[in-house]
């Protein structure tokens, strides 16, 4: 039987497309656990198969023993063969190869972006043995959009996007492998130490941005200044006013004004000025603004936000999230989407208001994307909970808010004359909420309403104070603001920036919620600046981004850009090899110092030693560096990352540790399992735990039948099987403390 083969990027998308295009019901088939669907669309037979992300990866053509560099002889290789962690992709590729044998027409329906195009390109030419294929373009996985995408499909791949994507993969591989090998081998050859270091085409410049900020903080010298504040009251109520000359950079001048005004108990309102301004609704979300807003409102990291948004997209709840656009075109059907959203009770009031408003026009932003509109909810009822629900709520409310009216805010200034010294009180309040009502809790406007006052009115002066202050250093980047900075500088892509930042954390170059460069990160940048500054060159990286756009527009060839990169890299790596030992020595010292900083937890509560994180046969644990004189130890969980908090527990005085678990906020936890913070607060649960510990009652493991025992960990008490490690069954205790500070 001859048929058309449609290839999607993920299994979820295959199901959505099959359901959307089927005349009747799709027939689900499965081979090796890989699903595919047989459908009839009109009179046409179609098979819908799926990839599972990238089925091919860039690799060396000839693999040699040991690491060498530079390496430029590369090719596409099956991911399942090249990487152990990608072995699961083999069965997906095998099924696609089988399905392609009897297909007479091929249609690529992967995500319409650079990565999706590369996935489609490789499957087309390597798995299906075709030179070209049809191309479906869609921004949501809703039935109307998918049917339209199929009816309007292009008769060829988006070759500009495909070749630009392939060039990006080759460039990133050449930079990543060669620079990472060079850094790692420099330490090994200089000191014999094995420490995996990495860099890349965008990672190097990104690290330099963070290190430059860290250095400016370290080098910052605070300057003193002084501010005068008047606290008083008018008939309408109390107010606080600042001297018009604030800040004073001369203490004597500020003190003289203070002495002049301090004895005065009365002042006069010199002027009252009011000004209104209209605060426009927010623009629709592109990926970067979604990531920064999710971080601001929910504390969700940019990489997690992208994953959660991708899940919502695959569920059909929102449009494609990897977009640079801040514009919603009329073609998406504003009214229909709002009507569909109104079926969800929590948004019915807001939707009802908008549906009675004409015209429906979003406050589009300046940024555009040729492939996709801004992120918007489709109106389909989602099945979400937890963090997915929070991201979904943010997207829905942002979408609704873009259609709202401007908010009207009023600023009032009351100028006070106290012995011919002028002080001004300022306050801003919202007069008309407008779009604030639609954005809900996410519209966090500061409300400072001043009491009513009239010109010439007497002011009772309660106190005049002088505040000693110092200028503050620049703020560190957050995970969200560094992504915004990378976008501003044209480094990386909307889809890769969060991964680049994650890599900096994983390699120990940066740490903390407020992103702080570690000693290793600082020394790496300093060393590369001295010996190989090209690795950190923003302009060079940005130039390659521009050239890849030119490939997309058919203004430049792939071979030309890759050839230029090889010349630059060869020059850089030659210079690196000439200074390899010097570089390796500096990086080795920095690595040791950083590891020491990251492993020291605090003072030992038993002796005068230091508690440090160590690695043993069964994972990481905390021990005293005075061992064997002091044998105190604390277990650490295996499913988390740790870093010193440099704090002690207020309850027991033991050091605390910052524990970072996937998809959860970092916790500051006391390391002492007997700490009061880990007390079982539920009385009934506590009594049961005490009885079980004393042997008065028994509780059997539901998996193996052996007795359960009370165990204690850094998180608090829990029940565990006595058959551990053969049986790893555990149970939480209701009302158990978790040591969180």
N, C-alpha and C positions, 0 to 999 in steps of 0.2 A: 504494500500500500504506500503510495506516494503522499507526502503531506508537507506542510510548512512547519518548520521548527522555530519556536520562539524561545529565546534564551534570556532569563532574568538573572539578576545579581544575587538574589537571596531566595530561599524556599518560600518565605511569606509572600514575596512579590509574585512568585509563580502562581500561587493559589489565588491571589487577588485578580491577576490578569485572566486566569482560566475562568473564574467565576464571572468576570465582567464580559468576556467575549463569547462565552458558551451559549449556543442556542439549545436550551435545555440544561441538563446538569452535567458538570465535568465528571469524567471517569478518572478516579485516582489510581495510579499504579505506583509500585514501589520496587526498587531493586537495590539490595544491599543497604536498605534503610533510606535510600535517596528517593524522594517523591517526584513524580512527573504526572502530567495530566493530558488525557485525550479529550478533545472537544470538537464540536462541529460549529463553525461560524457561518451561518447561512448554509451554503452548499459545500463549504470548504472544510477539509480535514486539517486539524492543527494539533501539534503536540507542544505542550509548554514544559520546558525543562529549566533547570536552575544551576547556576554556579553557587559558590558559597564565598563570595569575595574574590580575591585574586587567586586564580588557579595556576598562575605562572609567576615566577620571580626572577630577578636579575641575578646571574651567577657567573663565576669565572668559567671560561671555556675549558681551560686545562687546570685542574686543581693540583697544586703542588704541596709537598710535605712542608709543614711550617709556614709561617707568615713571611711574605716578602712584599715590597712595594717599590715603585708604583705598579699598579695593575690596571690595564685598560682593555684587555682582550676579554670581552664579556658577551653574554647571550641570554636569551630567555630560557628558563628551565622550569619543568613542572615543580610547583611548590611542594607537593607531597614527597617528591624525591629529594629536593634540595634541603628541606628543613624538617627535623623530627616533629616539631610542634605543629607542622602543617600536614602531617601524614593523613589526617582525616579528610583532606581535600581529594585524595586519590580516587575515592569511590564516586565523587561528584563528577570528576573529569572522565572517569571510565563510562559513566552512564551517558554523558553528553556525546562522547565519541560514538557510542553504540547508536544513540538516537539520530545522529547526523548521517549515518550510512544510507538510510532510506529516504532522507529528506530531499525534496527538490527545490525548496525555497527556505531561506534563512532570514530571521528577523532578530536583531539585537534589541532587547528591552531592559538593559541595565540602567542604573541611575544616569541621568543625562548631565554628566560633568566629566572632568578630565579623567578621574579614576575609573568611573564607569565605562568611559570610552576605551580606555586601555584594556580593561577586563574583556569587553566585547571584541576588541581588535584581536587579542591573543586567542580567544576561543574560536573566532572566525577562521583565522589562518592556520592555527596549530591543531585544534581539536576537530574542526569541521572541514579543514583542508579547502577553504574557500578564499578567493581573493577579495571579496566584498560581501556585504549583506545589507538588508533593509535596516532602517533605524526608527524605532518608536521614541517619541519625546513626550514626557509627561512630568508634571510637578506634584500630582497627588495620585494616590492609589484608589481613587474613587471610580465607580463604574463609568460615569459620563466622560471623565477625563481619559480613561483607558480606551474606551471605544473610539473617542475622537483621535487619540494618538495612533491607534491602529489604522483607522480610516485615512489619516493624513500622513502615514509613515513615509519617511524619506526612502529613496531607492538606493541609498548608499550610506555607508558610515560617515560620521562627521570627521573627515580625514584630518582637517586642521587641528581639531581637538585631540584626535587620537595620536598624531605625531608629536604634538606639544606635550601630551602626557607621557609618551614613551621617552621623549628627550628628558623630561623631568626625572623619570625613574633612573635613566642612565647617568644623568648628572649627579643625582643624590647618591647613587651607589658608588660612583667613582670618588666623590668627595668623602663620603662616609667611611668606606672601607679603607681608602688610602690614608686619610688623616688619623683615623682611629688606630690603624696598625702602626703608623709612625709614632704616635704618642705612647702606645702600650709597649712597643719594642724599645723606645728610648729609655724607659725605666728599667726594662729587663737587661738591656745591654750595658747600662751604666752601673746598676746595683745588683742585678740578679733577682730583683723583686718582681713578682707577677701581680700586676694590677691592671685590670681592663679599664682603659680610658677611651673616651669617644669624642669626636667632633664631627662637624658636617658643614655643608654649604650654608645652612641657615643657623645651625646650632652655635657655631663660633661667634658670629655677629650678635646673636641673641644673648649669649653669655657675656659678651663685652658690654652690652647695654646695662645689664644688671651689675656687673663689676664696677663700671664707671659710676653708677649711682651709689654703690657701696663705698667707693673711695671718696666720693664727694661728702658722704655722711661722716666717714672717719676723719677726713681732713677739715671738716667744718669747725670753725671757731665761733662760738656764740658771742654775740655782741649785746651788752646790756641796754635796755631802754626802760622808760617809765611812762605809766599812764595814770591820768587823774580821773577819778570817778565820783560823781555826785549822786547821792541817794536822797530823794525828797518826795514831796507829794503836792498835788494840786487838789482842787475840790473833787475832781473825778476819781482820784485814787493815787497810789504810789507810782513812782517811776524812777528809773536809773538812767543817768545821762553821762556821756563821755566828753571830756574836754575837746574842743575843736582842733587843738594842735596835736592831739595824740597821734603817734607816739612822740615823746620827748627823748631826744638823744643826748641831752645834757641834764644831768641830775640836779645841778644847782638851779637851773631855770625852772624845772618842774617843782622843786622844793620851794622856790620863791613864790610861785603861783599858789601852791598849797597853803603857805603861811598867810598869803593875802586873803584867800577865800575862806579858810577854815573857821575864823571867828564869826563869819556871817551866818545868820539864821534865816534870812529871807532873801528871795530872789524874785525875778520877774520873768514871765513868758515874753520873750522878745518877738518871736514869730512862730506861727503854726502853718506848716505847709503840707498839703495832701497831693499825692499823685497816683493816678491809676495806670495800670498796665495790663495788657491782655497776654496771657500765657497760652501759647498755641498748644494744641494736642501733640502728643509724641508721634514720632514717625513709626511706621511698621518695623518689625524686627528683621534685621539681617542676622546672620549667625553671630557676628561679633557682639552686637548690642544685646542679643538674647543671652549670650554667655556672661557678659558683664552684669546684666540685670539679674540673672539667676544667682550670680555670686553675691550681688548686693542684697537681694531680698531673702534668699534662702541659704546662702553660704555654700552653694553647690559649685564644685570646681568646673572650669571650662571644659575639660575632657569628659567629665561625667555628664555635663549638660548636653554635649553633642551626642553622646551615646543614648541618653534618655530621649532626646528629640528624634533620633534615628528610630528608636523603638516606636515612638508615637506615629512617625511617618509610615513605618511598615504596618502598623495597626490601622492605617487609613484615617487617623485622627487629625493630622496636620499635613501641610504641604512639605515639600522637600526642604530640609533645614540647611544644607550646605549652599547657601546663597549669599551673594554680596549685595543683593537688592534691598532697598528700603521703599519699594514702590509696589502698590497693589493695583493691577490693571482692572478696568471694568469687566473684562472678559471672564473673570473668575465668578461673577454673579454675586455682588455684595448682598442684595436683598435675600436671595435664596439661602446663603450661608447663615445670615443672621436669623432667618426664620427657623432654620434647622437647629441652630444653637439654642433658640428660645425653648426648645423641648426639654432642655436641661434646666431643672428648677432653679438652680443657683444663679442662672443668668437670665431668667425669663423677664424680670423687671427691667433690666438694662436693655435687653433686646426689644421689648415692647416700646420703650421710649424711642429707640433709634428707628424702629419701623414706622413710627408716626412722624418722623422727621424727614424733610425733603430739602434739597437733594441729599442722597447718601454719597458723600465724597470724603475719602480718607486724606489725612494730612501727609501725603507722600514726602519722603526724604530725598536727598540729592543722589544717593548711590544707586547704581543700576547693575544688572547682571544679564548678559545676553541669553543665559540658559533658563533662569528661573525667576519668578517674582519673589517678593518678600515672604516671610514665613506667615502662614495664616491657618486657622482651624478650618477643617473641611465642613464641619457641622455634623459629621458622623458621630454617633454615640460611642464614646471610647470605653474601654474596660481597663481602667487605670487605678493605681493606688500608690501610696507612699510618695517617693520623690517624683515619679512619673506624673502623678496627679498634680503635684505642685508646679512642675514645669508646664503642664497642660493649662492649668488655671492662669498662669502668667501669660501664656501665649494668647489665650482667649480674651483676657481682659485688656491686653495690649491692643489686640485687633479691634475690639469694641471702642476703646479709648480714641483710636485714630479717627473715628467718625464723629467724635464729640465736639461740642462748642468750646471755644477758647474759655479758659478760666479768667475771671477778673480779680486781680489782686490790687490792694491799696496800700501804699506806703505813707506813713505819717511821720513827720519830723517836728519835734517840739524843741525850739532853741531857748535856752534859759540864760539870763544875764545875772551873774552873781559877782558884784563889785567889778563890773566891766570885763569879767572873764566869761567867755561863752562856752556853754555845755549843750550838747544835743542828745536827745533821746530819740531812738528810731524804732519803729515797729511796722511789721507788714502782716496783713490779714487777708484772708480770702473772702471776697464779697459775693462772687458767683462761682460755684464749684465747677460748673461746666464738665469737662472731661474727667475731672477728679472723681466724680461719682461713678464713672464707668471703669476707671482703673482700680477703684476700691482701695484696699490696704496698701497697694503698691505706690499710690500717690502720697508720698511722705513730704508734705510741705510744712515748713516751720511757721507756726502761727504766733505772732507777737503783737498783741493788741494793746495800744497805749490808752490811758484814761483820756477822757475829753478835757480839753483845755482851750482857753481863749487868749488871744494876744493881750498883754497887759496884766493878766491874772497873776496874783501873788503865788509864789512857790515857797513852801516850807522846806528848808534845808535841814535834813537830819544829820548828815555826815558827808564829808569830803575826804576821800582816801587816795593815797598814792600807791600804785602797785609796781613792784620791782619785777621786771620780766627779762627774758633773754630771747634772742632770735633762735628759731628752731631749724635743724638741718632738713634737707629734702626728705620727703617720705619715701619709704621703700615701696617698690611695686608690689601689688597683689598679683595672684595668678590671673585675675581678669585684666588688670591694668597693663600688665606686660604684653598680653595678647593684643590689646588695643594699640600699644606702642609699636609692636611689630607690624601691625596693619598700617599704621600711620607712616612707617618708614618703608613700606612696600617689601617687607621680608616675609617669605613663606606664603602659604595660601590659607584661605579661610578654613580649609579642612585639616591642615597640617600643623597650625601654630600651637594648638593645645598639646599635641604629641611632642613637639619640640621642647616645650616647657616641662612636660613630664620627664623627658629624657634627662634634662638638667638636674632634676631632683634625684632620679634613679642613679645617676653617676656620681652623686655627692658634690656636685658643683654649687648647688644652692640648697637652702633649707628654710623652713618656717612658713607660717601663714602670710606674714609680711615677708616677701621673698628676699632672703639675705644670702649674698654670696659667701660660700665657705672659704676657708683659707686655701683649699685646693682650687676652687674656682678662681680666686684672685691670683694665685701663683701661676695657674695655667694661662690666664690672659696676659699677665706680665711677661711670662717666658715667651709666649708666641709673639707678643708685640715686639720683643727684642730681636727674635731670630726669624720669625715667619709671619710678618704682619698681614700678608695677603689672606691668611686663614680667617682673620677677623674683619676683613674689609667689607663694610656695608655696601659700598658703592658697587663693588664687583658682584656681590650677590644680587643686588637690585638690578644690575645690568643684565644678568642672566634671566631674571624674571621678565624683563622687557623683551628680551630676545625670544623667550618661549611664547609670549603673546604674538610676536611677529611670525613665528612658525604657525600659530593658530590662524593667523590672517593670511597665510601663504606669502609672506614677504621675506621669509628667511627659510633656509633648509636645515633639517635636523643635523646633517653631517657637518655643516658649517659651524653650528653652535658647539657641538661635541668636540670638534677639532680645536676650537679656540680654548675650550676648557682643558683639554689635554696639555696644551702648551703652557697655560697658567699653572696647572697642577705640577707638571714636570719641573718647572722652574722653582716652585715653592718647595717641593719634596727634595730636590737636589740640595737646596740651601739647608733644609731640615737635617738631612743626613750629615752634612758637614759639621753641624753643631749638635749631633745626636746625644753625645755624652753629657754635655753641659745642660741640655734640656732635660735629659733623664734624671740627673742628680737633683735639679731644682724641683721637678715634679714628684720625685720620690720623697723628698723631705716634706713637701706640702701634703702628700698623701698620708704619711705617718702622723703628721700633726693634726690633720682633719679627722683621721680615724680615732686619735686619742681624744679629741674634743667631743666627738659624737658618741664615745663609749663611756666616758666618765659621768656617772649618775649623781654622785654626791658623797658626803662623808659617811663612813661606816658607823652604824649606831652602837656597835660593840667595842670597836677599837679605834685607833686614830688613822686607820687606813682609808682608802677610797673605794667606793663601790663602782665596779665597771661591768659593762656588758661583755660577756665572753661567748664563744661558740664551742659547743660540746657535741658528743655523739648523738644526742637527742634534740639538738637545736640550740638556740641561744638561751642564756640564763644570766643572772646577775650574781657576782661574787666579789669578795673583798680582795684587793690586790696584796693583802698581807698573808694570803694563803701560803703555807699550811698553818701558820700561827693562828689565823682567824678563818674558820671554815663556814661562815654564814653564807647562805645562798638563797636566791629567790627565783622561782620558775617564771618563765615568760611564755605567753601564748605563741603558737606557731603561725597564726593567721593574721599577723599584723606587723607593722613597722614601728620602731621605737626611736625616740630621741630624748636627750636630757631636757628637763624643763628648767633646771637650775633653781628649783623651789623645794621647800620642805612642807610636809603635811601639817596643817594647823592643829590636827587632833593628836597625832602621835609623834611628830617630829622626824619621821622617816622621809627620805627623798621621794619626790614624785617624778613620774615619767609621762611624757606625751606619747599616747598610743594612737596610731593612725591605722584605721581599718577601712577597707574598700567600701565606698559609698556611704560612709558615716563621717560625722564631724570628728576632728581630733579630740581626744579626751585627756585631761590631766588627771592621772590616777596614782594613788599612793601605792608603793611597792609592797607595803606590809600587809600580808593576808589576814592578820589579826586586828587590823585597824578598825576603829569604831565606825568609820565610814562604810565598812563592809558588813555591818550588822544586819541581820535579817529583821526587817522592820515589821513584817506581818507576824502577829503574835502566834497564831495557830501554826503557821509554817515553821516558825522558830522552835516551837515546842516539839513538833514532829521531827525536826532535824536533830534536836538534842536527844530525843528518845532513840532515834536510829543510831546516833553516835555512841550512846551508852549501851547499845545492844538490847534495849527493851522492846523494840519492834523491828520487823524485817521488811525489806522492800526488794523485790527481785527484778533483775534486768529483763525487760520484755523481749530482748533479742536472743540472749543466751541462757537466761534463767539463773545466773549466779547472783549472789547478794549485791545490792547497791550499797555504796559507802559514801559518807560525807567527805567531800574534798574541798580544798580552799585554793584559790588562785588570785592572781592580781586583780581580777574583776570581782571577787567575793566568793561566797560558798556556792557549791552545786553538788548534785548527786552524780556519781560516776560508777561504772561497773567495776567490781573487784577483779574481773577477768582482764583488765587492761594490762598489756597493750594488745592482746589478741582481740578483745572486744572493746570498742571505743565509744560505747553508748553513754551519753550524758543527758541529764535533765536539769532544767532551770528550777530555782526555788522561788516561789511567789514572794514578792516584796523584798527580795535580796538587794542589799546595797551594792554599788558597783565601784566604790572608791573614787568616784568622779569628784573633782575639786571645783 
